Amino acid sequence: MKLKLDRIYDKPADLNGWRILIDRRWPRGISKTNTHLDEWAKGAAPSEELRKWFNHDPARFAEFKERYLKELAGNPAYLELLASIKKHLQSENVILLYGAKDRQHNQGIILAELIKQKLNL
């Protein structure tokens, strides 16, 4: 089974799998009934303070990554998410969903990379 990363605003390429929203805030304009979400891991998202500081500025991405990884290291919600992903990957794909416009500079990239490293994917 695979761990995938998709933008929630894109038409779902794959609805076969455990779908997890990894944003702290609900994405604007997205219907809760039409997202086909299985889980919302808002506790593992960057803190509100870090999110506002980053402000989707690619020039701050390297430091944002460092700060976010530090937040995750002491975050029980991240450990719960990791355990959930590990469990679901035994029988199905897991799809992490984020709302950011920038596909190369967002918390999803960081989180997916860390999870793959931790689970040896």
N, C-alpha and C positions, 0 to 999 in steps of 0.2 A: 504494500500500500504506500501511497505517496502523501507528502505534505505539500500543499499548494498555497500560493498567495495570489489573491485577486482583489481588484478594486470593486467595492460594493456597487458603484454606479454603473459598471459595465454589465451588459446582458450576461447572465450566468452561462459560462461555457460548460459548466459541469454542476449539476444538482445532485449527483451521486457522491455522497460523502457527508461527513460531519462538518457543518458550516458554523464558523465561529467569528463573530464580530470582535475586533481587537481595539476598537476606539473607545475612549472614555465617554464621549458624547455621541448621542444618536445622530447619524448623518442626516443632514437637511434634505427634505423632499423624498425621503425613502419611507415607504409604507411598511409598518411593522408586520402587517399581515401578508405582504407579498415577498418578503425577503427570504423565506424558507430557512430561517436561522434555527440552529439547534442550541446555540450557547452564545452568551454575550459576556466576554471576559474583560469588562471595563476596569476591573481592579488591577489587571496586568498592563494596562495602558500607561503611557507617561502621565505623571502628575499634572494637574492643571497648571501649576507654576512652570514646570519644564515645557509643557506644550506651548504656553504663551511666550516664554522666552525664545524658543526655537522659531515660532511664527513661520514655519515652512521656508526658512531662508537656507538655501543650499550651502552658503558660505559658513553656516553654523553647524552643518550636519555632523562633522567629525566630533565636535565637542558635545553635541546633542547625543550622539551615540555613546560616548563615554559616560555622560550623566545618566542616560536611560539604563545602561547596563548596571550602573551602581544602584539605581532604584530597584531594578529587578533582583539583584543579589539579595536584598533583604525583604523581599516582598512575598508573603505567603500566598497571595492570589496567583502569582506567577507559578509557584510550585504546584498549586492545584490545577492550573491550566496545563502544565507539563504532564502531570499524571493523567489528566483527561485525554490529552492528545495521544499519549503512549497507549492508553487503553483502546481508544478508537482506531488507531493505526493497525491494530491486530486484525481488524475485520473490514475496514473501509478507509477510503481516502479522507484526509482532513484538509479543509479549505479555510485558511485564514483570510478574513475580509477587512479591508481598511477603506477609509473615505477620502484620503488625501489625493489631490490632483497630481502631484509630483510622484511618479512611479519609481523614482530612483532615490529619493530622499524622504523617507517616511519611517515611522516606527515599525511597520510591517516587515520591512527589509531586515531590520535589526533583530526583531523577535524571531522571524523565521530562521535566520542564520543561527541564532543562539539555540533554538530548539533542535535544529538539525545537528548541531555540534553535540548537544547534551544527549540526544537519543541515537547518535551515530548513524544518521540517515545519509 
